[in-house]
Amino acid sequence: MKRALSLAAALAVLLLPAISPAMAAPEKGGVIDVATIGEPPTLDPMASATDIVGMVGQHIFETLFTFDRNWNVAPLLAEALPTVSPDGKIYEIKLRQGITFHDGSAMDSADVVASLKRWLTVASRGQQVAPLVTDIAATNALTVRITLKQPYSPLPALLAFNNSAAVILPSEDQDVPLRQVIGTGPYKLKERKPDQYIQLVRFEGYRSRDGEPDGYGGARKQYLDEIRFVPVPDPNTRIEGAVSGQFAYADSLPVEQFDKIKAGKSEPVLLEHFGWPMIRMNSKQGVLADMRVRKAVQLALSESDMLAAAFGDTKFYAVDGAMYPEGYPWRTDAGVEGNYDVADAEKAKAELKKAGLGEEVPLRILTSRQYEFHYKMAQVAAEYLKLAGFKVKMDVVDWATLVQQIQNPASWDIFITHSPFLPEPALINILAPASVGWWDTPDSRAAVDALNATSDPAERVKHWQRVQELIMTEAPIVKIGDFNALSAKSPKLKGFEPSPWPAFWNVYLEK
């Protein structure tokens, strides 16, 4: 089943308008507990591309840019959008005055230069840009200049993204791994007790942007006194905590529990067309380093059965192999036919034979039950892969362990993850050769370079069609489909807007 959706509607369900003026005026005060899928592997937003790190970290750290409710790049720590030279190689960024870090020091261009240089080496998305950067320098105390070897149109979007994020740190706190958790965000870290909570408190020295809230952009008003992110790995425990009213917000809940939440003390929050689950394959080491074996995996799978097992009702998912849904400017069916929802064991066996492999090909699937739909999809995938001649070993671990383990290419072949639909294709993690999975072929590199080198929208769409075709034919991943995400919130939690990375500034408790 394919669902048509206009771009405006797609974006509206992700980031909704600001609070209505007719609503009661919010007051400062209150503490909320937010149930998350588990313990973040780090609090360094550069060092991780996981949603849990981005979700927590965006309250502590900030980037130069962010996204407004229509997914346009908007200034955050920058005064305005960058000035770009006519040849597209020089970006000049003016910084806001009066910004202070949580330690009381003032932010200036030296902090930004040091942070961006750290980002180029530490973050997978920074490494994506690093080969093109010839210089990052301060031209004065509040201006930074980035010089590139060639035009790179996704740069502002990459600087705005909160996963593998280009957050700004004090110049003296650039250690790897990060030694101090000091940012410019509306909340600061007070205490972290691993596997118990991460306690954030209002940063009284925070300087919000003027105006009204606008997606992740605009004003960030600090109404809450304290936010406690509580790791709750078991999805059933998160459900029960939401239903009982224990948590003000519970993240990533099984969609089949929608009615149960609705009947309890929380309100269901359904984020439609949230994103797409995927099978990420190890293109660097092991049996899947051979593209023919990856093709065998692709041809063996029934994505429709995986989605049905994970989400149950079709109102929560769509069977669609294209990387973007209908209505997005990036939508294309290039390469989908014959490479999606095939479920043909014999064709898969033929690919294994081409690779010189017979029956009982060992394959390790790494997954976690903290995202329950990941685990259900892995179970279905394992059965289809066995029919195609693979000897499947399922490794079920907690999410923090999975995030660490996937960094070692010797320890896995497949893992299950997901991504929201992103406004800029260059933000899709697999397009960075340094990202986990390590997809890097001459054709993929040429296609991605062509996509990124031009700023003309029509030309970029054409180049994206080629990139998607290669994703389908070289199979670094298998896109499983589209899905809606379910969470729950207290009826007293006001001003909250559903988004891929839930944010709790501009949010208050009704008295």
C-alpha positions as CSV (number, residue, x, y, z in Angstrom):
1,M,0.0,0.0,0.0
2,K,1.3,3.4,-1.0
3,R,0.1,6.6,0.6
4,A,0.0,9.9,-1.1
5,L,0.8,12.9,1.0
6,S,1.4,16.5,0.1
7,L,4.7,18.0,1.3
8,A,2.9,20.6,3.3
9,A,0.8,18.0,5.1
10,A,3.8,15.8,5.7
11,L,5.7,18.6,7.3
12,A,2.7,19.9,9.3
13,V,2.4,16.6,11.2
14,L,6.0,16.8,12.2
15,L,6.3,20.3,13.4
16,L,3.0,22.1,14.3
17,P,2.3,25.8,14.8
18,A,3.1,27.5,18.0
19,I,0.8,27.7,21.0
20,S,-2.5,29.5,20.3
21,P,-2.8,33.0,21.8
22,A,-6.2,31.9,23.1
23,M,-4.7,29.4,25.5
24,A,-3.9,30.2,29.1
25,A,-0.6,32.0,29.6
26,P,2.1,29.5,30.6
27,E,3.8,29.9,34.0
28,K,7.3,28.9,35.0
29,G,7.7,25.9,37.3
30,G,7.4,22.2,37.5
31,V,9.4,19.0,37.0
32,I,8.8,16.4,34.4
33,D,10.0,12.8,34.0
34,V,10.5,11.7,30.4
35,A,10.7,8.0,29.7
36,T,13.3,7.2,27.0
37,I,14.1,3.9,25.3
38,G,17.3,3.5,27.3
39,E,20.5,5.1,28.5
40,P,22.3,7.3,25.9
41,P,25.7,5.8,25.0
42,T,27.2,9.3,25.4
43,L,26.3,12.9,26.0
44,D,28.6,14.0,23.3
45,P,26.3,14.9,20.3
46,M,29.2,14.9,17.9
47,A,30.2,11.3,18.8
48,S,26.8,9.7,18.1
49,A,24.2,9.8,15.4
50,T,21.6,8.1,17.6
51,D,18.2,9.7,18.2
52,I,18.4,9.3,22.0
53,V,21.6,11.4,22.1
54,G,20.1,14.0,19.8
55,M,16.9,14.1,21.9
56,V,18.6,14.7,25.2
57,G,21.5,16.7,23.9
58,Q,19.5,19.4,22.0
59,H,18.4,20.7,25.4
60,I,22.0,21.2,26.6
61,F,23.9,22.0,23.4
62,E,23.1,24.2,20.4
63,T,24.2,24.4,16.8
64,L,24.8,27.4,14.6
65,F,21.6,26.6,12.7
66,T,18.5,24.6,13.1
67,F,15.2,23.8,11.2
68,D,12.0,25.8,11.3
69,R,8.5,24.1,11.2
70,N,8.8,23.8,7.4
71,W,12.2,22.2,7.6
72,N,14.0,25.3,6.2
73,V,17.4,26.0,7.7
74,A,17.1,28.7,10.4
75,P,19.7,30.5,12.5
76,L,20.2,29.5,16.1
77,L,23.6,30.6,17.5
78,A,24.2,32.3,14.2
79,E,22.8,35.8,13.8
80,A,21.4,35.0,10.4
81,L,21.8,32.5,7.6
82,P,25.3,32.3,6.1
83,T,26.6,34.6,3.4
84,V,27.8,32.4,0.5
85,S,30.3,33.6,-2.1
86,P,29.2,33.5,-5.8
87,D,31.4,30.4,-6.4
88,G,29.8,28.6,-3.5
89,K,33.1,27.9,-1.8
90,I,33.1,30.5,1.1
91,Y,30.6,30.6,3.9
92,E,30.7,33.6,6.2
93,I,28.7,33.2,9.5
94,K,28.0,36.0,11.9
95,L,27.3,35.0,15.5
96,R,24.8,36.3,18.0
97,Q,26.1,38.6,20.7
98,G,25.7,37.9,24.4
99,I,25.6,34.1,24.3
100,T,27.1,32.4,27.3
101,F,28.0,28.9,28.1
102,H,26.7,27.0,31.2
103,D,30.0,27.8,32.9
104,G,29.4,31.5,32.5
105,S,32.0,32.1,29.8
106,A,31.0,34.1,26.7
107,M,30.8,32.4,23.3
108,D,32.8,33.9,20.5
109,S,34.3,32.9,17.2
110,A,37.2,31.0,18.8
111,D,34.8,28.6,20.4
112,V,33.0,28.1,17.1
113,V,36.2,27.5,15.1
114,A,37.5,24.9,17.7
115,S,34.1,23.2,17.8
116,L,33.7,22.9,14.0
117,K,37.3,21.5,13.7
118,R,36.4,18.9,16.4
119,W,33.2,18.1,14.5
120,L,35.2,17.4,11.3
121,T,37.2,14.7,13.0
122,V,34.8,13.3,15.7
123,A,31.4,13.3,14.0
124,S,30.5,11.0,11.1
125,R,28.6,13.9,9.4
126,G,31.6,16.1,10.0
127,Q,33.8,13.5,8.4
128,Q,31.5,13.6,5.4
129,V,32.4,17.3,4.9
130,A,36.0,17.3,6.1
131,P,37.7,16.4,2.8
132,L,36.2,19.5,1.2
133,V,37.2,22.0,3.9
134,T,40.3,23.9,3.3
135,D,40.0,26.3,6.2
136,I,37.9,27.3,9.2
137,A,38.9,30.7,10.7
138,A,37.7,33.6,12.8
139,T,37.7,36.9,10.9
140,N,36.7,38.7,14.1
141,A,35.3,37.9,17.5
142,L,31.8,37.3,16.1
143,T,32.4,36.1,12.5
144,V,33.6,32.7,11.2
145,R,34.6,31.9,7.7
146,I,34.5,28.3,6.2
147,T,36.4,27.8,3.0
148,L,35.7,24.8,0.8
149,K,37.6,23.2,-2.1
150,Q,34.4,23.0,-4.1
151,P,30.7,23.9,-3.7
152,Y,28.8,21.8,-1.2
153,S,25.1,22.7,-1.0
154,P,24.1,20.6,2.0
155,L,26.6,22.3,4.4
156,P,24.0,24.6,6.2
157,A,21.7,21.6,6.7
158,L,24.5,19.5,8.1
159,L,25.4,22.3,10.4
160,A,21.8,22.4,11.5
161,F,21.2,18.7,12.2
162,N,21.1,17.5,15.7
163,N,22.5,13.9,15.1
164,S,26.2,13.7,14.8
165,A,25.7,17.4,15.5
166,A,28.0,20.4,15.1
167,V,27.3,21.7,18.6
168,I,29.3,24.6,19.9
169,L,31.5,23.9,22.9
170,P,33.9,26.2,24.9
171,S,37.2,26.3,23.1
172,E,39.0,24.9,26.2
173,D,36.6,21.9,26.4
174,Q,37.3,20.1,23.2
175,D,38.5,16.8,24.7
176,V,37.9,13.5,22.9
177,P,36.0,11.8,24.6
178,L,34.1,14.8,25.9
179,R,35.2,15.6,29.5
180,Q,32.7,18.3,30.5
181,V,29.1,18.6,29.5
182,I,28.9,22.4,28.9
183,G,26.7,24.0,26.2
184,T,24.7,27.1,25.5
185,G,21.3,25.4,25.6
186,P,18.2,26.4,27.7
187,Y,18.9,23.6,30.2
188,K,22.1,22.4,31.8
189,L,23.2,19.1,33.2
190,K,22.9,18.9,37.0
191,E,23.4,15.2,37.5
192,R,23.7,12.0,35.6
193,K,23.1,8.6,37.3
194,P,23.6,5.9,34.6
195,D,20.6,3.7,34.1
196,Q,18.6,5.9,36.5
197,Y,18.2,9.4,35.1
198,I,19.8,12.5,33.5
199,Q,18.7,15.6,35.4
200,L,18.6,18.9,33.5
201,V,17.8,22.2,35.2
202,R,16.9,25.6,33.8
203,F,20.0,27.6,32.7
204,E,19.2,31.1,34.0
205,G,21.8,32.7,31.8
206,Y,20.2,31.4,28.6
207,R,19.4,33.9,25.9
208,S,16.6,32.9,23.7
209,R,16.1,34.2,20.2
210,D,13.4,36.8,19.8
211,G,10.0,36.2,18.2
212,E,7.7,33.2,18.5
213,P,8.6,29.5,18.4
214,D,9.0,28.2,14.9
215,G,9.7,24.4,14.8
216,Y,13.1,23.9,16.3
217,G,13.8,27.6,15.5
218,G,12.6,30.8,17.0
219,A,12.1,31.4,20.7
220,R,13.1,28.7,23.2
221,K,11.3,29.6,26.3
222,Q,12.2,27.8,29.6
223,Y,9.1,27.2,31.6
224,L,10.0,24.0,33.3
225,D,12.3,24.0,36.3
226,E,13.7,20.6,35.6
227,I,13.6,17.8,33.0
228,R,14.6,14.2,34.0
229,F,15.2,11.8,31.2
230,V,14.6,8.3,32.7
231,P,15.9,5.3,30.8
232,V,13.1,2.7,30.5
233,P,14.3,0.0,28.1
234,D,11.3,-2.3,28.3
235,P,8.5,-0.9,26.1
236,N,5.8,-2.5,28.2
237,T,7.1,-0.7,31.3
238,R,7.0,2.6,29.3
239,I,3.4,1.8,28.4
240,E,2.4,1.1,31.9
241,G,4.1,4.2,33.2
242,A,2.3,6.3,30.6
243,V,-1.1,4.7,31.3
244,S,-0.7,5.3,35.1
245,G,0.5,8.9,34.7
246,Q,3.9,8.2,36.1
247,F,5.7,9.9,33.1
248,A,4.8,13.3,31.7
249,Y,6.1,11.9,28.4
250,A,6.9,8.4,27.2
251,D,8.8,8.0,24.0
252,S,8.7,5.3,21.3
253,L,5.7,3.1,22.2
254,P,4.3,0.1,20.4
255,V,1.6,1.4,18.1
256,E,-0.8,-1.4,18.9
257,Q,-1.1,0.1,22.4
258,F,-2.8,3.2,21.0
259,D,-6.2,2.4,22.5
260,K,-4.8,1.4,25.9
261,I,-3.0,4.8,26.2
262,K,-6.1,6.6,25.1
263,A,-8.0,4.9,27.9
264,G,-5.4,5.7,30.6
265,K,-4.1,8.9,32.2
266,S,-2.0,10.0,29.2
267,E,-2.8,11.2,25.7
268,P,-1.5,9.3,22.7
269,V,0.8,11.3,20.4
270,L,0.8,9.9,16.9
271,L,3.5,11.3,14.6
272,E,2.2,10.4,11.2
273,H,4.7,9.6,8.4
274,F,7.4,9.8,10.9
275,G,10.0,7.9,9.0
276,W,11.3,4.6,7.8
277,P,12.8,1.5,9.4
278,M,15.7,-0.1,7.6
279,I,18.1,-3.1,7.6
280,R,21.6,-1.7,7.7
281,M,24.2,-4.0,6.1
282,N,27.9,-4.3,6.8
283,S,29.5,-3.4,3.5
284,K,33.0,-3.4,4.9
285,Q,33.7,-6.8,6.4
286,G,32.2,-10.3,6.5
287,V,29.9,-12.0,4.0
288,L,27.9,-8.8,3.2
289,A,31.0,-7.0,1.9
290,D,30.2,-8.8,-1.3
291,M,27.4,-6.9,-3.1
292,R,25.9,-10.2,-4.4
293,V,25.3,-11.4,-0.9
294,R,23.6,-8.1,0.0
295,K,21.4,-8.6,-3.1
296,A,20.5,-12.1,-1.8
297,V,19.4,-10.6,1.5
298,Q,17.4,-7.9,-0.4
299,L,15.7,-10.5,-2.7
300,A,14.9,-12.9,0.2
301,L,12.9,-10.4,2.3
302,S,9.2,-9.7,2.6
303,E,9.0,-6.1,3.7
304,S,5.2,-6.2,3.8
305,D,5.3,-9.1,6.3
306,M,8.0,-7.3,8.4
307,L,5.8,-4.2,8.6
308,A,2.7,-6.2,9.4
309,A,4.5,-8.0,12.3
310,A,5.9,-4.7,13.7
311,F,2.9,-2.4,13.4
312,G,-0.2,-4.6,12.9
313,D,-2.7,-2.2,11.5
314,T,-2.1,-0.6,8.1
315,K,-3.1,2.7,9.5
316,F,0.3,2.7,11.2
317,Y,2.5,1.9,8.2
318,A,2.8,1.9,4.4
319,V,4.6,-0.6,2.2
320,D,6.7,1.7,0.0
321,G,10.3,1.1,-1.2
322,A,11.0,4.6,-2.4
323,M,13.3,6.6,0.0
324,Y,10.8,9.5,0.2
325,P,6.9,9.3,0.3
326,E,4.7,10.9,-2.3
327,G,4.6,14.7,-2.1
328,Y,8.2,15.2,-1.2
329,P,10.3,16.9,-4.0
330,W,12.8,14.0,-3.7
331,R,10.2,11.3,-4.4
332,T,11.3,8.9,-7.1
333,D,10.6,5.2,-7.9
334,A,14.1,4.8,-9.5
335,G,15.4,1.3,-8.8
336,V,12.5,0.1,-6.7
337,E,10.9,-2.3,-9.1
338,G,12.4,-5.8,-8.7
339,N,14.4,-4.8,-5.6
340,Y,11.7,-4.3,-3.0
341,D,9.3,-6.7,-1.3
342,V,10.4,-9.6,-3.5
343,A,10.4,-12.4,-1.0
344,D,11.9,-14.9,-3.5
345,A,14.2,-17.5,-1.9
346,E,15.2,-19.0,-5.2
347,K,16.4,-15.7,-6.6
348,A,18.3,-15.1,-3.4
349,K,19.9,-18.5,-3.6
350,A,21.0,-17.7,-7.2
351,E,22.8,-14.6,-6.0
352,L,24.6,-16.6,-3.3
353,K,25.6,-19.1,-5.9
354,K,27.1,-16.2,-8.0
355,A,29.1,-15.3,-5.0
356,G,30.5,-18.8,-4.7
357,L,28.4,-19.6,-1.6
358,G,26.0,-22.5,-1.0
359,E,23.6,-23.3,1.8
360,E,24.2,-22.4,5.5
361,V,25.8,-19.0,4.8
362,P,26.4,-17.5,8.3
363,L,24.6,-14.2,9.0
364,R,24.5,-12.3,12.3
365,I,21.5,-10.0,13.0
366,L,22.0,-7.5,15.8
367,T,18.9,-6.0,17.3
368,S,17.3,-4.6,20.5
369,R,13.9,-4.9,22.1
370,Q,14.0,-1.4,23.4
371,Y,12.6,-0.4,20.0
372,E,10.1,-3.3,19.9
373,F,9.3,-2.9,16.2
374,H,13.0,-3.4,15.4
375,Y,12.9,-6.8,17.2
376,K,9.7,-7.9,15.5
377,M,11.1,-7.0,12.1
378,A,14.3,-8.9,12.9
379,Q,12.4,-12.0,13.8
380,V,10.5,-12.0,10.5
381,A,13.6,-11.2,8.5
382,A,15.4,-14.1,10.1
383,E,12.8,-16.6,8.9
384,Y,12.9,-15.4,5.3
385,L,16.7,-15.4,5.3
386,K,16.7,-19.0,6.5
387,L,14.5,-20.0,3.6
388,A,17.1,-18.4,1.3
389,G,20.0,-20.5,2.6
390,F,21.4,-18.3,5.4
391,K,22.3,-19.6,8.8
392,V,21.0,-16.8,11.0
393,K,22.3,-15.9,14.4
394,M,20.2,-13.3,16.3
395,D,22.0,-11.2,18.8
396,V,19.5,-9.3,21.0
397,V,21.2,-6.7,23.2
398,D,20.2,-3.4,24.8
399,W,20.3,-0.3,22.6
400,A,23.4,1.2,24.2
401,T,25.4,-2.0,23.6
402,L,24.1,-2.2,20.0
403,V,25.3,1.4,19.4
404,Q,28.7,0.5,20.6
405,Q,28.9,-2.8,18.9
406,I,28.1,-1.6,15.4
407,Q,31.2,0.5,15.5
408,N,33.2,-2.7,15.2
409,P,32.7,-4.2,11.7
410,A,33.9,-7.6,12.9
411,S,31.0,-8.0,15.3
412,W,27.9,-7.9,13.0
413,D,26.4,-8.3,9.6
414,I,23.0,-6.7,9.9
415,F,21.3,-4.4,12.4
416,I,17.8,-2.9,12.4
417,T,17.4,0.9,12.9
418,H,15.2,3.7,11.6
419,S,15.3,7.3,10.5
420,P,12.8,10.1,10.1
421,F,12.3,11.6,6.7
422,L,14.8,14.3,6.4
423,P,14.5,17.5,4.4
424,E,18.0,17.1,2.8
425,P,19.1,13.8,1.3
426,A,22.7,14.4,2.3
427,L,21.5,14.1,5.9
428,I,20.7,10.4,5.3
429,N,23.4,8.7,7.3
430,I,24.4,6.0,4.8
431,L,25.5,8.5,2.2
432,A,28.6,9.3,4.4
433,P,31.2,6.6,3.7
434,A,32.4,6.9,7.3
435,S,29.0,6.1,8.7
436,V,28.3,2.7,10.1
437,G,27.8,0.3,7.2
438,W,30.6,1.9,5.3
439,W,29.0,2.0,1.9
440,D,31.6,3.4,-0.4
441,T,31.9,2.4,-4.1
442,P,33.1,4.4,-7.0
443,D,29.5,4.7,-8.3
444,S,28.1,5.7,-5.0
445,R,30.8,8.3,-4.4
446,A,30.4,9.8,-7.8
447,A,26.6,10.0,-7.5
448,V,26.6,11.5,-4.0
449,D,29.3,14.0,-5.0
450,A,27.2,15.1,-8.0
451,L,24.2,15.6,-5.7
452,N,26.1,17.7,-3.3
453,A,28.1,19.8,-5.8
454,T,25.1,21.6,-7.3
455,S,22.6,24.0,-5.7
456,D,20.1,23.9,-8.5
457,P,17.0,22.2,-7.2
458,A,16.0,20.5,-10.4
459,E,19.5,19.2,-11.0
460,R,19.7,17.9,-7.5
461,V,16.5,16.0,-7.9
462,K,18.0,14.3,-11.0
463,H,21.2,13.4,-9.1
464,W,19.1,12.0,-6.2
465,Q,17.3,9.7,-8.6
466,R,20.7,8.2,-9.4
467,V,21.6,7.9,-5.7
468,Q,18.4,6.1,-4.9
469,E,18.9,3.7,-7.9
470,L,22.3,2.8,-6.5
471,I,20.8,2.2,-3.0
472,M,18.4,-0.3,-4.6
473,T,21.0,-2.0,-6.8
474,E,24.0,-2.1,-4.5
475,A,21.9,-2.8,-1.4
476,P,23.8,-1.1,1.4
477,I,20.5,-1.0,3.2
478,V,17.0,-2.4,2.8
479,K,14.3,0.2,3.4
480,I,11.5,-1.7,5.0
481,G,8.7,0.9,4.5
482,D,7.1,4.0,6.1
483,F,5.7,4.1,9.6
484,N,3.9,6.3,12.2
485,A,5.5,6.8,15.6
486,L,3.6,6.6,18.9
487,S,4.4,8.3,22.2
488,A,2.3,9.5,25.1
489,K,2.1,12.7,27.1
490,S,0.3,13.9,30.2
491,P,-2.8,16.1,29.6
492,K,-1.2,18.7,31.8
493,L,1.8,19.0,29.6
494,K,1.0,22.0,27.3
495,G,2.8,23.6,24.4
496,F,4.3,20.3,23.3
497,E,4.6,19.8,19.6
498,P,5.2,16.4,18.1
499,S,8.6,16.2,16.3
500,P,11.2,13.5,15.4
501,W,13.3,14.6,18.4
502,P,10.9,15.6,21.2
503,A,11.9,19.0,22.7
504,F,10.7,20.4,26.0
505,W,11.5,24.1,25.7
506,N,8.3,26.1,25.1
507,V,6.5,23.4,27.2
508,Y,4.8,24.0,30.5
509,L,2.7,22.2,33.1
510,E,-0.9,23.4,33.5
511,K,-1.6,24.3,37.0
